[in-house]
Amino acid sequence: MAKKKGASTDKAKAKEAKKAKAEKKAEKRETKKTKGAPARGGADDDEDLDAILEKLAKEWEAKHKVNEETVAGPPTRRANATLTPCPSGNHLWFIGGEYFSEDGKAHFYNDVYRDFWVFDIATHSWDRIETKVKPIARSGHRMVLWKHFIVLFGGFVDIGVRTNYLNDLWLFDTQEYKWIQVDFGHNDRQPHSRSGFSFLPIAEGVILHGGYTKTYDKGKRPVGVALEDTWFLKMSMNTKEIKWEKRKKIGYAPAPARSGCSMALWAAKAQGVLFGGVSDVDKDEEQLDSVFYNDMWEDGFRQGNDQN
C-alpha cells in the first residue's frame, strides 16, 4: 500500500511540473507577441498627449490651490485688476488681477479668492460682494459701465501648462447685485479670445479694438498674435438682444497691430482717442522682442501725431 501511495504522489508532482512548464511557455509566447506588436500612432498619440497635458494641468491646479479667505478690505495686492467708476460718482467697482508671490507662484483673483469689490467714495470703505454665479478668475480683462450694467469681457488664465485666453461676456447688474453671462448662438459672430484690448463705452454700447492672444496648433509651438480688429457690442436692457457687430476699417488703422493701448471717449466730439501700445515679435521660445509706441489716433483711426 505504501508503494502505491508513493507512486501516486510522484505522478501528481510530475503532472504539476508539466502544467507549470506549459504555463511558462505560454507566458513567453505572449511576451513575444507584445514586443512584436506595432506601436500606436496618429490619433492615439494625440489622445495620449492630451491626456498627459490634462493630468499635468490638474496636478498644477491641485498644487497651487488656494484656500478661500474672508477679508474686510482693502483687496490684496495685485496687478492688472480693473477699477471702474460709477457715473453717479459714488462708487468704484473692482475685480480680478494677478500677483506673483516671492515663492514664484502665480495667483489669479476673483474665483480663487472670490473677490469682487465696491469702494464707497463717501465713506472710503471697501465692501466685498458675494454671489454664487460669477466669472472665473482672470487677468488682462477689461471692464466698463453701461447704464447700470458693468460689462466684463475677455482676459486670460495661466494654468502653468498653457495660457488660456477668454472671450466670455458678463454683465453685473448694480441694481440687483447679480452677475449674468451673455450667451451667443453657435453661428453668432463674436470677437476671438484675447487680453490687453481697448474697451470703450458709448451711448449705444461698447467698442472693442485690438488686443493680444496666442495660437495653439498641434505639433507647433504657441505663437503670440497682436490683433487689429474692431467690434461693436450693441447693448440692450434686454440681455437676449445684445449682439456683437464687426466693424469695417475706415481710413488707416494703427499700424503695426498692437495691444495694451489706452483709449478714452472724447464726449464733446463723440470720438474715441487711442494712445500708444506695444507690439510683440515672438521669434522663438526664448526670445520675445517688444516695441512700444507713443502715437495717438482718433476714432475712425485718423492719426493724430507720428511716433517719435
Buried (B, 14 or more C-beta within 10 A) or exposed (E): EEEEEEEEEEEEEEEEEEEEEEEEEEEEEEEEEEEEEEEEEEEEEEEEEEEEEEEBBEEBEEEBEEEEEEEEBEBEEBEBBBEBBBEEEEBBBBBBBBBEEEEEEBBBBBBBBBBBBBBEEEEEEBEBBEEEEBBBBBBBBBBBBBEBBBBBBBBBBBBBBBBBBBBBBBBBEBEEEBBBEBEBEEEEEBBBBBBBBBBBBBEEBBBBBBBBBBEEEEEEEEEBBBBBBBBBBEBEEEBEEBBBEEEEEEEEBBEEBBBBBEBEBEEEEEBBBBBBBBBBEBEEEEEEEEEEBEBBBBBEBEBEEEEE
